[in-house]
Every structure is written in structure tokens, then in C-alpha cells.
Amino acid sequence: LKEGGGGAGMDPFDIFNSFFGGGGGRSRQRKTQDVMHKLGVPLEDLYNGATKKLALNRHIADSQGRVTKKKEVLEVRIERGMDNGKKVVFKEKADEMPGALTGDVILIIQQAEHKVFKRQGPHLTMEKDITLKDALCGYKFTFNHMDKRQIVVESAKGQLTEPGSWVCIQGEGMPIKGNSFNKGNLFIRLTVKFPRPSQVSSEVLSQIGGLLPAQQPAVVGDEADEHVAKPMGEEEIVR
């Protein structure tokens, strides 16, 4: 190239593309389309770790340029503590085409719902029903964790439990990815189940009332309308 004829050091391919609508720069080699799949994974597998197998059909190109269909099985390693929505990439496992680069297979981890535990980042939550006696006198219960260990939970001596209160069990949440020996926490919401009227006699209620702190009397005005509350089921409520 002569000086001034397009600038010293200009790539001849850039000049060629400028004449034929290339827009400047070398044209990129074609690549087959990436393939994306959602992979449902139980929470137990994200807690314990697992290996899944995924079968897929892909087009394979041989050295003569012929394309055939082939079934291939991918082995997916589920790491302990892996995040929901995590992408697992298998390089060059998409369809092949002669003269083109091969795209990737991308698997997106979809965490399935669990019947007991819910996940919140590195932590787990669950709900547990306790009786009124448990709430007043202390509770002790067990449950099986996702690695089949039996966990025992006991209230502190003399502790009263309010309905809907939360307790924390340290180190019983999800494994931390990359350091699975460390775990988040488990938070348990305690729901106090009151006895049905048929289970408690008026004599027992009177005895309980004598043991509990005295009620603060309601201030009733001279013209107040008084009503006796009638118990009813949720299905009877007019919505």
C-alpha cells in the first residue's frame, strides 16, 4: 500500500470488507446455536450433593461433512450448596455443522419445592406445631434432616413460647458452596395449637385460670353494647 492510500498498517482484510459491506473488521466464524435446558433438582440433592444424567439428541458432523443424529448422555455434578438458577455449561456439546464452531449446552438449575424446608440463601426455614402445654411448660421435639440425621430441639428451662415466635438452630442450614463443611442456620417458626373446647373441661379451665396472672378488667361504659362471641369455623366465614 502506498502512503496515504488508507493509512499505514491497515489490515488488507479490513479494506476488503469495506468494499463488500463487511462493516470493517474480520468476519467471525459461524457458531451453532447454544442449547439451554432447565434441570429440576430436589432440595435434598442441593443439600447433600448428587450426580444427574441428562440424555439429549444432537447432530454430529464427520470429516466428510455428513451430519448424523446421535444420542448423548451428559453427567451433571450437583455440588453441595449449589444456588438455584446456577448455570452449568457443557462446552461444544450442542449441534455440530460443517465449517462452524460448536455451541454449548447450558443447564439451568431449578430448585424444586420441599415439603418441610424452605431455602433462603444459605439458610433454611421450617414450621413446627407445639401444644399449649409445650408453650407454657417447655417443648422438646425431633425431626429428620435432609441427610437423614435426627435433630433434637429443646426449649431452654423456664422459657415461655409465644405463638408465631422463631427460634434459630445454628449450623443446620444449607451447606456453603465452596466450603460445604460450613452451613447456614435453620430458623423454625413455632405455631401454638390450642386444645379444642371438647378436650378441656370447665373445671380444668378454672384451675388454669387460677394459676395464670390475673386479667386486666375491661373498662365498660354505661351505654356499651355487650355481645357473647360465638365460635365458628373458617368455612362459615362470609367472604
C-alpha positions in Angstrom: 0.0 0.0 0.0 1.1 3.4 -0.7 1.4 6.0 2.0 -1.8 8.0 2.3 -3.8 5.3 0.5 -5.8 4.2 3.5 -3.3 4.6 6.4 -0.1 2.9 7.2 -0.5 -0.5 8.8 -4.2 -1.1 7.7 -5.2 -4.7 7.5 -5.9 -5.8 3.9 -8.9 -7.8 5.2 -10.4 -4.5 6.6 -10.1 -2.9 3.1 -11.7 -6.0 1.5 -14.7 -5.9 3.9 -15.2 -2.2 3.4 -15.7 -2.8 -0.3 -18.1 -5.7 0.2 -20.2 -4.4 3.1 -18.3 -6.1 5.9 -18.5 -3.0 8.0 -14.9 -3.2 9.0 -13.0 -5.9 10.9 -12.7 -9.6 10.0 -15.9 -11.7 9.7 -16.4 -14.1 12.6 -16.6 -17.8 12.1 -20.1 -19.2 12.3 -21.2 -21.0 15.5 -24.1 -23.3 16.1 -26.8 -22.2 18.5 -26.3 -22.8 22.2 -28.9 -25.1 23.7 -30.5 -24.3 27.1 -32.3 -26.8 29.4 -33.9 -26.4 32.8 -32.9 -29.1 35.2 -35.2 -29.7 38.1 -33.2 -30.6 41.3 -34.7 -31.6 44.6 -33.6 -29.6 47.6 -32.2 -32.7 49.2 -29.7 -33.0 46.3 -28.6 -29.4 46.6 -28.1 -30.1 50.3 -26.3 -33.5 50.0 -24.8 -33.2 46.5 -25.7 -35.6 43.7 -24.9 -36.7 40.1 -27.7 -36.4 37.5 -27.7 -37.7 34.0 -29.3 -35.9 31.1 -29.9 -37.6 27.7 -30.1 -35.4 24.6 -30.1 -35.8 20.8 -27.6 -33.8 18.9 -26.3 -33.6 15.3 -22.8 -34.8 14.7 -20.7 -33.8 11.7 -18.0 -36.2 10.4 -14.8 -35.4 8.4 -16.7 -35.8 5.1 -19.2 -33.1 6.1 -22.0 -35.6 6.7 -24.4 -34.9 9.6 -26.0 -37.6 11.6 -28.2 -37.7 14.7 -26.7 -39.1 17.9 -28.0 -39.7 21.4 -25.6 -38.4 24.1 -25.8 -38.6 27.9 -24.4 -35.7 29.9 -23.3 -36.3 33.6 -24.2 -33.3 35.7 -22.5 -32.9 39.1 -24.7 -31.2 41.6 -22.4 -29.6 44.2 -23.5 -29.2 47.9 -24.9 -25.8 48.4 -25.3 -25.0 44.7 -27.5 -22.0 44.1 -30.9 -22.1 42.5 -30.6 -20.7 38.9 -27.0 -21.7 38.6 -25.9 -22.3 35.0 -23.8 -25.5 34.3 -22.1 -25.2 30.9 -21.0 -28.1 28.7 -18.7 -26.7 26.1 -19.2 -27.6 22.5 -22.0 -30.1 23.2 -24.7 -28.5 21.1 -25.4 -29.5 17.4 -22.4 -29.7 15.0 -22.3 -28.3 11.5 -19.6 -28.5 8.8 -17.4 -25.4 8.8 -18.9 -24.0 12.0 -17.9 -23.8 15.7 -20.0 -25.9 18.0 -22.2 -24.2 20.5 -22.6 -25.1 24.2 -25.3 -26.9 26.2 -26.3 -24.8 29.2 -28.3 -26.3 32.1 -30.1 -24.0 34.5 -30.6 -25.5 38.0 -34.3 -25.2 39.0 -34.7 -25.9 42.7 -37.8 -28.0 43.5 -40.1 -27.2 46.4 -39.6 -29.2 49.6 -42.5 -30.4 51.8 -40.7 -29.4 55.1 -37.9 -26.9 54.4 -37.7 -23.7 52.5 -34.5 -22.2 51.4 -33.4 -18.5 51.8 -29.9 -18.2 50.5 -27.6 -20.2 52.9 -30.4 -20.6 55.5 -33.4 -22.9 55.8 -36.8 -22.3 57.4 -39.4 -24.7 58.6 -42.6 -24.6 60.7 -43.4 -26.7 63.7 -46.7 -27.1 65.7 -46.4 -27.3 69.5 -49.1 -27.7 72.1 -50.3 -25.0 74.6 -48.7 -27.1 77.3 -45.4 -27.1 75.4 -45.6 -23.3 75.0 -46.1 -22.8 78.8 -44.0 -25.6 80.3 -41.3 -26.2 77.6 -41.1 -28.3 74.5 -38.9 -31.0 73.1 -39.3 -32.4 69.6 -37.3 -34.2 66.9 -37.3 -34.2 63.1 -35.2 -35.8 60.4 -32.9 -33.5 58.4 -32.3 -33.9 54.6 -29.2 -36.1 55.3 -31.3 -38.4 57.5 -29.8 -37.2 60.7 -32.3 -36.9 63.6 -32.3 -33.4 65.1 -33.5 -32.8 68.7 -34.8 -29.3 69.6 -35.5 -28.4 73.2 -36.5 -25.1 74.8 -34.5 -23.5 77.5 -35.6 -24.2 81.0 -38.4 -21.8 82.1 -38.8 -20.4 78.7 -42.3 -19.4 77.6 -43.1 -19.6 73.8 -45.3 -17.0 72.2 -47.4 -18.1 69.2 -45.6 -17.4 65.9 -42.2 -16.9 67.5 -39.0 -18.0 65.8 -36.0 -20.0 67.1 -32.6 -20.4 65.5 -30.7 -23.7 65.2 -27.1 -22.7 64.3 -25.3 -24.6 61.7 -28.2 -26.6 60.4 -29.0 -24.6 57.3 -27.7 -25.2 53.7 -24.0 -26.1 53.1 -22.0 -23.1 51.9 -20.9 -23.7 48.3 -17.1 -23.9 48.1 -16.8 -24.7 51.8 -19.6 -27.3 52.4 -18.4 -28.1 55.9 -19.8 -24.7 56.9 -23.5 -24.2 56.9 -26.1 -21.5 57.3 -28.7 -21.6 60.1 -32.1 -23.2 60.4 -35.0 -21.0 61.6 -38.1 -22.7 63.0 -41.4 -20.9 63.3 -43.4 -22.3 66.3 -47.2 -22.3 66.0 -49.0 -22.9 69.2 -52.0 -25.3 68.8 -54.7 -24.6 71.4 -56.8 -27.5 72.6 -60.4 -27.9 71.2 -63.2 -27.0 73.7 -64.2 -30.7 73.9 -60.7 -31.5 75.2 -60.8 -29.2 78.3 -63.5 -29.3 80.9 -64.7 -26.1 82.7 -63.1 -27.3 85.9 -59.7 -27.6 84.3 -60.1 -24.1 82.7 -61.0 -22.8 86.1 -57.8 -24.3 87.6 -55.7 -23.0 84.8 -57.2 -19.5 85.3 -56.3 -19.6 89.0 -52.6 -20.3 88.1 -52.2 -17.6 85.4 -51.7 -13.9 86.1 -55.0 -12.0 86.8 -56.7 -10.5 83.8 -56.9 -6.7 83.5 -60.6 -5.9 83.7 -62.1 -4.2 80.6 -63.4 -0.7 81.1 -67.1 -0.8 80.1 -69.2 2.4 79.6 -72.8 2.8 80.7 -74.1 2.7 77.1 -71.9 0.0 75.7 -73.4 -2.9 73.7 -72.2 -6.2 75.1 -72.1 -9.4 73.0 -71.1 -13.0 73.6 -68.7 -14.2 70.9 -69.8 -17.3 69.0 -67.0 -19.7 67.9 -67.1 -20.6 64.2 -65.1 -22.4 61.6 -63.2 -20.7 58.8 -65.6 -22.3 56.2 -68.5 -20.4 57.8 -67.0 -17.0 57.3 -68.7 -15.0 54.6 -66.1 -13.6 52.3 
